[in-house]
Amino acid sequence: MDSLAPALDAQKEALTRRYGPASLPATGPWNDTIARMLEHRSVRSYKPDAVPPGALETIIAAAQSAATSSNMQWTSVVATTDPAKKKVLAEIAGNQKHVEQCPLFLCWVADMNRHATISATEQVEFETMPFLETFMVACIDVALAAQNAVVAAESMGLSTLYIGAMRNDPERVAEVFNLPKQSFVVFGMCLGYATEQGFGEVKPRLAQGAILHREQYDSSTAHDERKAHDEEMMRFSARHELQAGTWTQRVLNRLGPLKSMQGRERMRAALSRLGFEIR
């Protein structure tokens, strides 16, 4: 029994970092993979050290091992180490300097061009291609692959950061990489070794009572759960001098004003110009 105590202590510590001491879920099966996943944090400061040889290819192998709907394999990845390209991408992302700073930047592409090419080559009309469902499936495939890549990269001691701001100007991103029609960068990803300052604290999440529903959806405790999470986030924000103190304030700031979309409110028109017909 004593031999289990250190592992249980480590599990509780990891859960406390993720949820705060007042919202711990029940402990259960545990291993090194789960422990590493709970240690995930977004890193915004990178050392200049290159990723090890072969690391990118291994990470992509992990990404390609993710589930893919009907084995359609909609994902492509464009990797860049070019400072000039990263500078342009950083500008698109609202001058996020870590995009320039990271040694390797990945653009995760919903690549429908590959399938359009098959349609043309085989002279078979793909009637399902223009529908929103197909586009959604392609983007979901990309997200699943990318998250596998994150887990793989972090298992190597690398750090990551998703950059959704590639969608601020998807047409310009497409120009940077000479993407074909019907391909769209869903998000970017910084990859590299975190500086000591960049490897920050694990950010709290909503308690499981707010997001885990058994048998049927139940929002009866939603207000109390949100209030408790706001208090935890307020303490986190104070430690890190963040402007939006509570989670509620972050939601208000992000979803309230249209300007917070940074141009993404024009996404449908941009996708049309990139060759997508979405019904």
C-alpha positions in Angstrom: 0.0 0.0 0.0 2.9 2.4 0.9 4.4 1.8 -2.6 1.2 3.4 -4.1 1.4 6.5 -2.0 4.0 8.4 -4.0 2.0 7.8 -7.3 -1.2 8.9 -5.6 0.4 12.0 -4.3 1.8 12.8 -7.7 -1.7 12.3 -9.2 -3.3 14.6 -6.7 -0.7 17.2 -7.3 -1.2 17.1 -11.0 -5.0 17.4 -10.6 -4.6 20.2 -8.1 -2.5 22.2 -10.6 -5.1 21.7 -13.3 -8.3 22.3 -11.2 -7.3 24.0 -8.0 -7.5 22.5 -4.6 -11.3 23.0 -4.2 -12.4 21.1 -7.4 -10.4 17.9 -7.4 -12.1 15.0 -9.4 -11.9 11.5 -8.1 -8.6 9.7 -8.6 -8.4 6.8 -10.9 -6.1 4.9 -13.3 -2.9 6.8 -13.9 0.3 6.6 -15.9 3.1 8.7 -17.3 1.2 9.6 -20.5 -1.8 11.0 -18.5 0.6 12.8 -16.1 2.4 14.5 -19.1 -1.0 15.5 -20.7 -2.1 17.2 -17.4 1.2 19.1 -17.4 0.4 20.7 -20.7 0.7 24.5 -20.8 0.9 27.1 -23.7 4.4 28.3 -24.1 5.2 31.8 -25.5 8.9 32.0 -25.1 11.4 29.7 -26.9 15.1 29.0 -26.9 16.8 29.2 -30.3 17.8 25.5 -30.2 16.6 23.5 -33.2 14.4 20.5 -32.6 16.4 17.2 -32.9 16.9 15.5 -36.3 14.0 13.2 -37.0 11.8 14.8 -34.4 9.5 16.4 -36.9 9.0 13.2 -38.9 8.3 11.3 -35.7 5.8 14.0 -34.6 4.1 13.8 -38.0 3.9 10.0 -37.7 2.1 10.4 -34.4 -0.2 13.0 -36.0 -1.0 10.6 -38.9 -1.9 7.9 -36.3 -4.8 10.0 -35.1 -8.3 8.9 -36.0 -9.4 10.2 -39.5 -13.0 10.1 -40.5 -13.6 7.3 -43.0 -9.8 7.3 -43.6 -10.1 10.3 -45.8 -6.9 11.8 -44.4 -7.7 15.5 -44.9 -4.6 16.8 -43.1 -1.5 18.3 -44.6 1.3 20.1 -42.7 3.6 22.9 -43.8 6.7 23.2 -41.6 8.9 26.3 -41.7 12.1 27.4 -40.1 12.5 30.4 -42.4 12.8 33.7 -40.4 11.3 35.7 -43.2 8.2 33.5 -43.4 7.8 33.4 -39.6 8.1 37.2 -39.5 5.1 37.5 -41.9 3.1 34.9 -40.0 3.8 36.7 -36.8 2.4 39.9 -38.3 -0.7 38.1 -39.5 -1.1 36.8 -35.9 -1.1 40.3 -34.4 2.7 40.5 -33.9 2.9 37.5 -31.7 6.7 37.4 -31.3 6.9 33.8 -30.3 5.9 32.9 -33.8 9.2 34.4 -34.9 11.1 33.1 -31.9 10.2 29.4 -32.1 12.7 27.4 -34.1 10.0 25.4 -36.0 6.5 26.6 -37.0 3.9 24.2 -38.3 0.8 25.2 -40.3 -2.0 22.6 -40.1 -3.9 22.5 -43.4 -7.4 21.2 -44.1 -6.4 19.9 -47.5 -9.4 19.3 -49.7 -7.3 19.9 -52.9 -5.9 16.4 -52.6 -9.4 15.0 -52.9 -10.4 17.5 -55.6 -7.4 16.2 -57.6 -8.6 12.6 -57.3 -12.1 13.8 -58.5 -10.6 15.4 -61.6 -8.1 12.6 -62.3 -10.7 9.8 -61.9 -13.4 11.9 -63.6 -15.9 11.3 -60.8 -17.9 14.2 -59.5 -17.6 14.4 -55.7 -21.1 15.5 -54.9 -20.4 15.7 -51.1 -17.4 18.0 -51.4 -19.2 21.4 -51.3 -21.2 20.7 -48.1 -20.5 22.2 -44.7 -20.4 18.7 -43.2 -17.4 17.8 -45.4 -15.5 20.9 -44.5 -16.2 20.4 -40.8 -14.9 16.8 -41.0 -11.7 18.0 -42.7 -11.1 20.6 -40.0 -11.9 18.1 -37.2 -9.4 15.6 -38.8 -6.8 18.4 -38.7 -7.5 19.1 -35.0 -7.2 15.5 -34.0 -3.9 15.0 -35.9 -2.5 18.2 -34.4 -3.4 17.2 -30.8 -1.6 13.9 -31.4 1.4 15.9 -32.5 1.3 18.0 -29.3 1.3 14.9 -27.1 4.2 13.4 -29.1 6.2 16.7 -29.0 5.7 17.1 -25.3 6.8 13.5 -24.6 10.1 14.6 -26.2 10.5 17.5 -23.9 9.4 20.0 -26.5 6.8 22.7 -25.9 4.0 23.9 -28.2 1.5 26.7 -28.7 -1.5 26.7 -31.0 -1.8 29.9 -33.1 -5.4 30.2 -34.2 -4.6 33.7 -35.4 -3.5 32.2 -38.8 -7.2 32.6 -39.5 -6.9 36.4 -39.2 -5.9 36.4 -42.8 -6.1 32.9 -44.4 -5.5 34.2 -47.9 -2.2 35.8 -47.0 -1.1 32.6 -45.2 -2.0 30.7 -48.3 0.2 33.0 -50.3 3.2 32.6 -48.0 3.2 28.8 -48.6 1.8 28.8 -52.2 -1.1 26.6 -51.1 -3.3 25.2 -53.8 -7.0 26.0 -54.1 -9.3 24.3 -51.5 -6.7 24.2 -48.8 -6.9 26.2 -45.6 -4.6 26.7 -42.6 -6.9 25.9 -39.7 -4.2 27.0 -37.2 -0.5 27.2 -36.7 1.7 25.7 -34.0 4.9 26.9 -32.4 7.3 24.1 -31.6 10.6 24.2 -29.7 12.2 24.2 -26.2 10.7 26.6 -23.7 12.8 29.1 -21.9 12.6 29.0 -18.1 10.4 32.1 -18.2 8.2 30.6 -21.0 7.6 27.3 -19.2 4.9 28.9 -17.0 2.3 27.5 -14.6 -0.4 25.1 -15.6 -3.6 27.1 -16.3 -6.7 26.0 -14.3 -9.7 24.5 -16.1 -13.4 24.4 -15.2 -14.2 21.8 -12.6 -15.5 18.5 -14.1 -18.9 19.2 -12.5 -19.3 22.0 -15.2 -18.5 19.8 -18.2 -19.1 16.2 -17.3 -22.8 15.2 -17.5 -24.0 11.7 -16.7 -27.0 10.3 -18.6 -28.4 13.7 -19.4 -27.3 17.3 -19.6 -27.6 19.1 -16.2 -26.7 22.7 -15.8 -28.2 23.1 -12.3 -24.7 23.7 -10.8 -23.3 25.7 -13.8 -23.5 29.1 -12.0 -21.7 27.9 -8.9 -19.1 26.0 -10.9 -18.4 29.1 -13.0 -18.1 31.3 -9.9 -15.6 28.9 -8.3 -13.6 28.8 -11.5 -13.6 32.6 -11.7 -12.1 32.7 -8.2 -9.4 30.2 -9.1 -8.6 32.1 -12.3 -8.5 35.4 -10.4 -5.7 33.9 -8.2 -3.9 32.6 -11.3 -4.2 35.9 -13.1 -2.9 37.8 -10.1 0.2 35.6 -9.9 0.8 36.3 -13.6 -0.4 39.9 -13.9 -3.0 39.0 -16.5 -5.4 41.7 -17.6 -8.5 39.5 -17.7 -8.7 38.3 -14.1 -11.6 35.9 -14.3 -12.6 33.3 -16.8 -16.0 35.1 -17.2 -14.2 38.3 -18.1 -12.1 36.5 -20.7 -15.3 35.1 -22.3 -16.9 38.6 -22.3 -13.7 40.1 -23.8 -13.4 37.4 -26.5 -17.0 37.0 -27.5 -18.5 40.4 -26.8 -17.0 42.9 -29.3 -16.8 42.0 -33.0 -13.4 43.6 -33.2 -12.0 40.7 -31.1 -12.4 38.5 -34.2 -9.5 40.3 -35.8 -10.9 39.9 -39.3 -12.2 36.4 -38.9 -15.8 37.6 -39.2 -15.0 37.6 -43.0 -14.1 33.9 -43.0 -16.8 32.7 -45.3 -15.8 35.2 -48.0 -12.1 34.3 -47.6 -12.9 30.6 -47.9 -14.8 31.3 -51.1 -11.8 33.1 -52.6 -9.6 30.1 -51.5 -11.7 27.9 -53.7 -14.2 26.4 -51.2 -17.9 26.2 -52.0 -19.6 25.6 -48.7 -23.4 25.0 -48.7 
